[in-house]
């Protein structure tokens, strides 16, 4: 006998797959037989806890299918090594890529899961030599790992941050070189809090700033910036269970999705 899980999410995301990719995307699945727009990104583009994420709001406004190629907590690694997805991006009228943080990528210091990029897999010999006092078996997620490493030694952590920024730029350049046609970067900016601890990793998307993102200017048609400061955890209109409430506090709500959609509609 089957039972419904207690406190299951009340929102159906109609998860689906495209092409040969093993990633699960938010559905319903769009037809890709005629003109469509590709949206590539992480949790914000996916639209967790929101009935109508900005991808669907854009689709409703322009009347062209918008395929949501986004996954929860995804980093650049989820897309850059997937030829099936890159082929679909190349067939679309426009590709909109959310600027994703630098923490969820494999690099010289640690490796992440190929699809669930927020999952920490293994520390490199180099990282273990820098942080000999740290037991890396305690970590399952990249943010927990990085927060701990910075708290242990902000001085040693500077080398890790530099590597993540360098790896992010190289990975983004690699992905953009493989995408033909019109391409838009969507940067959801969150300024640094005035009050933060020594272990604070900074604002999302992690470890990125205007000079670094600006280095991609020549490889895309537009960089669309949307200020979402103080807009996480505004729960009005969000759909979630009591068990999901802590995660909902970290997400953006319907009003912010409308704001992002309105900004995108000016350039699409």
C-alpha positions as a Markdown table, in Angstrom:
| # | Residue | x | y | z |
|---|---|---|---|---|
| 1 | Unk | 0.0 | 0.0 | 0.0 |
| 2 | Unk | 1.3 | 3.4 | -0.9 |
| 3 | Unk | 1.1 | 6.5 | 1.3 |
| 4 | Unk | 1.5 | 10.1 | 0.5 |
| 5 | Unk | 4.5 | 11.6 | 2.2 |
| 6 | Unk | 3.5 | 13.8 | 5.2 |
| 7 | Unk | 4.0 | 17.5 | 4.6 |
| 8 | Unk | 4.8 | 17.0 | 0.9 |
| 9 | Unk | 5.3 | 20.1 | -1.2 |
| 10 | Unk | 1.9 | 21.5 | -2.3 |
| 11 | Unk | 3.4 | 22.9 | -5.6 |
| 12 | Unk | 3.8 | 20.5 | -8.6 |
| 13 | Unk | 6.9 | 21.5 | -10.6 |
| 14 | Unk | 6.1 | 19.0 | -13.4 |
| 15 | Unk | 9.8 | 18.1 | -13.6 |
| 16 | Unk | 11.0 | 17.0 | -17.0 |
| 17 | Unk | 14.1 | 16.3 | -19.1 |
| 18 | Unk | 15.3 | 17.7 | -22.4 |
| 19 | Unk | 17.5 | 15.9 | -25.0 |
| 20 | Unk | 19.8 | 13.4 | -23.5 |
| 21 | Unk | 20.5 | 15.4 | -20.3 |
| 22 | Unk | 20.1 | 13.6 | -17.0 |
| 23 | Unk | 19.2 | 16.9 | -15.3 |
| 24 | Unk | 15.6 | 17.4 | -14.1 |
| 25 | Unk | 14.2 | 20.8 | -15.1 |
| 26 | Unk | 11.0 | 22.6 | -14.2 |
| 27 | Unk | 8.1 | 21.8 | -16.5 |
| 28 | Unk | 5.8 | 21.3 | -18.1 |
| 29 | Unk | 8.0 | 20.4 | -21.0 |
| 30 | Unk | 8.0 | 22.9 | -23.8 |
| 31 | Unk | 7.9 | 22.1 | -27.5 |
| 32 | Unk | 11.2 | 22.9 | -29.2 |
| 33 | Unk | 10.0 | 22.3 | -32.7 |
| 34 | Unk | 9.7 | 26.1 | -33.6 |
| 35 | Unk | 11.0 | 29.3 | -32.1 |
| 36 | Unk | 11.8 | 29.2 | -28.4 |
| 37 | Unk | 13.9 | 31.0 | -25.8 |
| 38 | Unk | 16.3 | 29.1 | -23.5 |
| 39 | Unk | 16.6 | 30.1 | -19.9 |
| 40 | Unk | 19.6 | 28.6 | -18.1 |
| 41 | Unk | 20.3 | 28.9 | -14.4 |
| 42 | Unk | 20.0 | 27.8 | -10.8 |
| 43 | Unk | 17.4 | 28.0 | -8.0 |
| 44 | Unk | 16.1 | 31.5 | -8.8 |
| 45 | Unk | 15.4 | 30.8 | -12.5 |
| 46 | Unk | 13.9 | 27.4 | -11.5 |
| 47 | Unk | 11.4 | 29.3 | -9.4 |
| 48 | Unk | 11.2 | 27.2 | -6.3 |
| 49 | Unk | 8.0 | 27.8 | -4.3 |
| 50 | Unk | 6.6 | 30.2 | -7.0 |
| 51 | Unk | 3.6 | 29.3 | -9.2 |
| 52 | Unk | 4.7 | 31.6 | -12.0 |
| 53 | Unk | 8.5 | 32.1 | -12.2 |
| 54 | Unk | 9.8 | 34.8 | -14.4 |
| 55 | Unk | 10.5 | 32.4 | -17.2 |
| 56 | Unk | 6.7 | 31.7 | -17.5 |
| 57 | Unk | 5.9 | 35.4 | -17.0 |
| 58 | Unk | 8.1 | 36.2 | -20.0 |
| 59 | Unk | 6.5 | 33.4 | -22.0 |
| 60 | Unk | 3.0 | 34.7 | -21.2 |
| 61 | Unk | 4.0 | 38.2 | -22.3 |
| 62 | Unk | 5.7 | 37.5 | -25.6 |
| 63 | Unk | 3.8 | 34.4 | -26.7 |
| 64 | Unk | 7.0 | 32.3 | -27.5 |
| 65 | Unk | 7.7 | 29.0 | -25.7 |
| 66 | Unk | 10.3 | 29.6 | -23.0 |
| 67 | Unk | 12.2 | 26.4 | -21.9 |
| 68 | Unk | 13.3 | 26.5 | -18.3 |
| 69 | Unk | 16.7 | 24.7 | -18.4 |
| 70 | Unk | 17.4 | 25.4 | -14.8 |
| 71 | Unk | 18.1 | 23.1 | -11.8 |
| 72 | Unk | 18.1 | 23.7 | -8.1 |
| 73 | Unk | 21.6 | 24.8 | -6.8 |
| 74 | Unk | 23.1 | 24.4 | -10.2 |
| 75 | Unk | 26.5 | 25.9 | -11.1 |
| 76 | Unk | 28.1 | 26.3 | -14.5 |
| 77 | Unk | 29.4 | 22.7 | -14.4 |
| 78 | Unk | 25.8 | 21.4 | -14.8 |
| 79 | Unk | 25.6 | 22.8 | -18.3 |
| 80 | Unk | 29.1 | 23.4 | -19.8 |
| 81 | Unk | 30.0 | 19.8 | -20.2 |
| 82 | Unk | 26.5 | 18.7 | -21.6 |
| 83 | Unk | 26.6 | 18.7 | -25.4 |
| 84 | Unk | 22.9 | 17.7 | -25.6 |
| 85 | Unk | 21.9 | 20.8 | -23.7 |
| 86 | Unk | 24.3 | 23.1 | -25.6 |
| 87 | Unk | 22.8 | 21.9 | -28.8 |
| 88 | Unk | 19.4 | 22.9 | -27.6 |
| 89 | Unk | 20.6 | 26.3 | -26.5 |
| 90 | Unk | 22.1 | 26.8 | -30.0 |
| 91 | Unk | 18.7 | 26.1 | -31.6 |
| 92 | Unk | 16.9 | 28.7 | -29.6 |
| 93 | Unk | 16.1 | 32.2 | -30.7 |
| 94 | Unk | 17.8 | 33.6 | -27.6 |
| 95 | Unk | 19.6 | 32.1 | -24.6 |
| 96 | Unk | 19.3 | 33.8 | -21.2 |
| 97 | Unk | 21.9 | 32.6 | -18.7 |
| 98 | Unk | 21.6 | 33.4 | -15.0 |
| 99 | Unk | 25.0 | 34.4 | -13.5 |
| 100 | Unk | 25.6 | 31.5 | -11.1 |
| 101 | Unk | 27.9 | 31.6 | -8.1 |
| 102 | Unk | 31.5 | 30.3 | -8.3 |
| 103 | Unk | 31.2 | 27.9 | -5.4 |
| 104 | Unk | 29.4 | 25.1 | -7.1 |
| 105 | Unk | 32.1 | 24.1 | -9.6 |
| 106 | Unk | 34.9 | 21.6 | -9.6 |
| 107 | Unk | 38.3 | 23.3 | -9.3 |
| 108 | Unk | 41.9 | 22.8 | -8.2 |
| 109 | Unk | 40.8 | 22.6 | -4.5 |
| 110 | Unk | 37.7 | 20.4 | -4.6 |
| 111 | Unk | 35.3 | 18.5 | -6.9 |
| 112 | Unk | 31.5 | 18.7 | -6.9 |
| 113 | Unk | 28.8 | 16.3 | -8.2 |
| 114 | Unk | 28.4 | 16.6 | -12.0 |
| 115 | Unk | 24.6 | 17.4 | -11.7 |
| 116 | Unk | 23.9 | 18.4 | -8.1 |
| 117 | Unk | 26.7 | 21.0 | -8.1 |
| 118 | Unk | 26.1 | 22.1 | -4.5 |
| 119 | Unk | 27.3 | 18.6 | -3.3 |
| 120 | Unk | 30.9 | 18.5 | -2.2 |
| 121 | Unk | 32.6 | 15.2 | -3.3 |
| 122 | Unk | 36.3 | 15.4 | -2.6 |
| 123 | Unk | 39.1 | 17.7 | -1.4 |
| 124 | Unk | 42.2 | 17.7 | -3.6 |
| 125 | Unk | 45.7 | 17.0 | -2.2 |
| 126 | Unk | 46.4 | 20.7 | -2.5 |
| 127 | Unk | 43.5 | 21.7 | -0.3 |
| 128 | Unk | 44.3 | 19.0 | 2.3 |
| 129 | Unk | 47.9 | 20.3 | 2.4 |
| 130 | Unk | 46.7 | 23.9 | 3.0 |
| 131 | Unk | 44.1 | 22.9 | 5.7 |
| 132 | Unk | 45.8 | 20.0 | 7.5 |
| 133 | Unk | 43.7 | 20.5 | 10.6 |
| 134 | Unk | 40.3 | 20.1 | 8.8 |
| 135 | Unk | 38.5 | 16.8 | 8.5 |
| 136 | Unk | 36.9 | 17.0 | 5.1 |
| 137 | Unk | 34.7 | 13.9 | 5.7 |
| 138 | Unk | 32.4 | 16.2 | 7.7 |
| 139 | Unk | 31.2 | 18.1 | 4.6 |
| 140 | Unk | 28.4 | 17.3 | 2.2 |
| 141 | Unk | 27.8 | 20.7 | 0.7 |
| 142 | Unk | 30.0 | 23.4 | -0.8 |
| 143 | Unk | 28.7 | 26.3 | 1.2 |
| 144 | Unk | 29.3 | 24.5 | 4.5 |
| 145 | Unk | 32.8 | 23.6 | 3.4 |
| 146 | Unk | 33.7 | 27.1 | 2.3 |
| 147 | Unk | 32.2 | 28.8 | 5.3 |
| 148 | Unk | 34.2 | 26.5 | 7.6 |
| 149 | Unk | 37.5 | 27.0 | 5.7 |
| 150 | Unk | 37.1 | 30.8 | 5.8 |
| 151 | Unk | 36.4 | 30.7 | 9.5 |
| 152 | Unk | 39.5 | 28.5 | 10.2 |
| 153 | Unk | 41.8 | 30.9 | 8.2 |
| 154 | Unk | 40.7 | 33.9 | 6.2 |
| 155 | Unk | 44.3 | 34.3 | 5.1 |
| 156 | Unk | 44.5 | 30.9 | 3.6 |
| 157 | Unk | 41.0 | 31.2 | 2.2 |
| 158 | Unk | 42.1 | 34.1 | 0.0 |
| 159 | Unk | 43.8 | 31.6 | -2.3 |
| 160 | Unk | 40.7 | 29.5 | -2.6 |
| 161 | Unk | 38.6 | 32.5 | -3.5 |
| 162 | Unk | 41.1 | 33.6 | -6.2 |
| 163 | Unk | 40.9 | 30.0 | -7.7 |
| 164 | Unk | 37.1 | 30.0 | -7.7 |
| 165 | Unk | 36.9 | 33.4 | -9.4 |
| 166 | Unk | 39.5 | 32.2 | -12.0 |
| 167 | Unk | 37.7 | 28.9 | -12.6 |
| 168 | Unk | 34.3 | 30.6 | -12.9 |
| 169 | Unk | 35.6 | 33.0 | -15.6 |
| 170 | Unk | 37.3 | 30.1 | -17.6 |
| 171 | Unk | 34.2 | 27.9 | -17.3 |
| 172 | Unk | 31.8 | 30.7 | -18.4 |
| 173 | Unk | 34.0 | 31.6 | -21.3 |
| 174 | Unk | 34.0 | 27.9 | -22.4 |
| 175 | Unk | 30.3 | 27.8 | -22.2 |
| 176 | Unk | 29.7 | 31.0 | -24.1 |
| 177 | Unk | 32.1 | 30.0 | -26.9 |
| 178 | Unk | 29.8 | 27.0 | -27.4 |
| 179 | Unk | 26.6 | 29.0 | -27.7 |
| 180 | Unk | 25.7 | 30.6 | -31.0 |
| 181 | Unk | 23.1 | 33.2 | -31.6 |
| 182 | Unk | 21.8 | 35.9 | -29.2 |
| 183 | Unk | 22.9 | 35.5 | -25.6 |
| 184 | Unk | 21.9 | 37.5 | -22.5 |
| 185 | Unk | 23.5 | 37.3 | -19.1 |
| 186 | Unk | 21.0 | 37.8 | -16.2 |
| 187 | Unk | 22.8 | 39.0 | -13.1 |
| 188 | Unk | 20.7 | 39.0 | -9.9 |
| 189 | Unk | 22.7 | 41.3 | -7.7 |
| 190 | Unk | 22.8 | 41.3 | -3.9 |
| 191 | Unk | 25.1 | 43.9 | -2.3 |
| 192 | Unk | 27.3 | 43.0 | 0.6 |
| 193 | Unk | 25.6 | 43.4 | 4.0 |
| 194 | Unk | 27.0 | 46.1 | 6.2 |
| 195 | Unk | 27.2 | 43.7 | 9.1 |
| 196 | Unk | 28.9 | 40.4 | 8.5 |
| 197 | Unk | 31.2 | 37.9 | 10.3 |
| 198 | Unk | 34.7 | 37.0 | 9.4 |
| 199 | Unk | 33.3 | 33.7 | 8.0 |
| 200 | Unk | 30.7 | 35.4 | 5.8 |
| 201 | Unk | 31.2 | 34.3 | 2.2 |
| 202 | Unk | 29.6 | 37.5 | 0.8 |
| 203 | Unk | 26.6 | 38.2 | -1.3 |
| 204 | Unk | 25.1 | 35.8 | -3.9 |
| 205 | Unk | 26.1 | 35.0 | -6.5 |
| 206 | Unk | 29.2 | 34.1 | -4.4 |
| 207 | Unk | 32.7 | 35.5 | -5.2 |
| 208 | Unk | 31.6 | 37.5 | -8.2 |
| 209 | Unk | 31.8 | 41.3 | -8.8 |
| 210 | Unk | 31.3 | 43.8 | -11.5 |
| 211 | Unk | 34.8 | 43.7 | -12.9 |
| 212 | Unk | 34.8 | 39.9 | -13.2 |
| 213 | Unk | 31.3 | 39.7 | -14.7 |
| 214 | Unk | 32.2 | 42.6 | -17.0 |
| 215 | Unk | 35.0 | 40.6 | -18.6 |
| 216 | Unk | 32.3 | 38.6 | -20.4 |
| 217 | Unk | 30.8 | 41.7 | -22.0 |
| 218 | Unk | 32.3 | 41.0 | -25.4 |
| 219 | Unk | 30.9 | 37.5 | -25.5 |
| 220 | Unk | 27.2 | 38.3 | -24.9 |
| 221 | Unk | 24.7 | 40.7 | -26.4 |
| 222 | Unk | 23.4 | 42.1 | -23.1 |
| 223 | Unk | 24.2 | 41.9 | -19.4 |
| 224 | Unk | 20.9 | 42.5 | -17.6 |
| 225 | Unk | 21.4 | 43.5 | -13.9 |
| 226 | Unk | 18.5 | 43.2 | -11.5 |
| 227 | Unk | 19.0 | 44.4 | -7.9 |
| 228 | Unk | 17.3 | 41.9 | -5.6 |
| 229 | Unk | 18.7 | 43.2 | -2.3 |
| 230 | Unk | 16.5 | 42.4 | 0.7 |
| 231 | Unk | 14.1 | 40.4 | -1.5 |
| 232 | Unk | 14.9 | 36.9 | -0.2 |
| 233 | Unk | 12.5 | 35.6 | 2.3 |
| 234 | Unk | 9.5 | 37.8 | 1.4 |
| 235 | Unk | 7.0 | 35.0 | 1.6 |
| 236 | Unk | 3.9 | 36.7 | 0.2 |
| 237 | Unk | 2.4 | 34.5 | -2.5 |
| 238 | Unk | 5.0 | 31.7 | -2.1 |
| 239 | Unk | 3.7 | 28.1 | -2.0 |
| 240 | Unk | 5.4 | 25.7 | 0.4 |
| 241 | Unk | 4.8 | 23.3 | 3.2 |
| 242 | Unk | 5.7 | 23.8 | 6.9 |
| 243 | Unk | 8.7 | 21.5 | 6.4 |
| 244 | Unk | 9.9 | 23.6 | 3.5 |
| 245 | Unk | 9.7 | 27.0 | 5.3 |
| 246 | Unk | 13.4 | 27.3 | 6.2 |
| 247 | Unk | 14.3 | 26.9 | 2.5 |
| 248 | Unk | 11.6 | 29.3 | 1.4 |
| 249 | Unk | 13.2 | 31.9 | 3.6 |
| 250 | Unk | 16.2 | 31.8 | 1.3 |
| 251 | Unk | 14.3 | 32.2 | -2.0 |
| 252 | Unk | 12.8 | 35.0 | -4.0 |
| 253 | Unk | 9.0 | 35.4 | -4.2 |
| 254 | Unk | 6.5 | 36.3 | -6.9 |
| 255 | Unk | 7.0 | 40.0 | -6.7 |
| 256 | Unk | 10.7 | 39.6 | -7.4 |
| 257 | Unk | 10.0 | 37.3 | -10.3 |
| 258 | Unk | 7.7 | 39.9 | -11.8 |
| 259 | Unk | 10.4 | 42.5 | -11.4 |
| 260 | Unk | 12.9 | 40.3 | -13.2 |
| 261 | Unk | 10.5 | 39.5 | -16.0 |
| 262 | Unk | 9.7 | 43.2 | -16.5 |
| 263 | Unk | 13.4 | 43.9 | -16.8 |
| 264 | Unk | 14.0 | 41.1 | -19.3 |
| 265 | Unk | 11.0 | 42.1 | -21.4 |
| 266 | Unk | 12.8 | 45.3 | -22.2 |
| 267 | Unk | 15.6 | 43.5 | -24.0 |
| 268 | Unk | 14.0 | 40.3 | -25.4 |
